[in-house]
Amino acid sequence: MSQVTASQGISSLAPVSLEGTAGATAGSGFGRLLEEVNTVLQRADQLASGYAEGKVGLTDAVLAAEHADTTFGLVMAVRNRALAAYQEIMNMPV
């Protein structure tokens, strides 16, 4: 995955990182990831509104929308995988 540079005018579109801090629990890491995804989605909405108002270029708005779509798709895939694992565990005979 390539990182967008600040010279391209869209420095706020940094990739979502999954790195945890020392001593962090799995729940706090996923919660932080959801906060980052929410930030990416809000930024895409802001750029779309800015484009509608004529304040933001089309390229910036489209890149933000695609980044948000990809990020949201990743989170949904993780959620679906976790849900499938949970259902499989719950269906195991004891």
C-alpha positions, 0 to 999 in steps of 0.5 A: 500500500502506498502512502499519499504524500503531503505534496499532493495536497491530501496529507490527511489520507494516511493509511490506517495503521494496526500497530498496537501500543505496549500493554494494550488489550485486543479490545482497545486496539480494535476500538482504536481502529474503529475510531480511525475508520470513523475519522477516515469516513468523516474526512471523506464526507468533509471533502465531498461537501467541500467539492460540492461547495467548490472548495476542494478538487475532484481528485482529492474528493474521489481519493478520499472516498475510495480510501474510505470505501477500502478502509470500511471494506477492510473493517467489515471483512474483519467483523465478518471473519470474527463473527464467523469464528464466534458462530463456529465456536458456539456450534462446537459440541461441549 
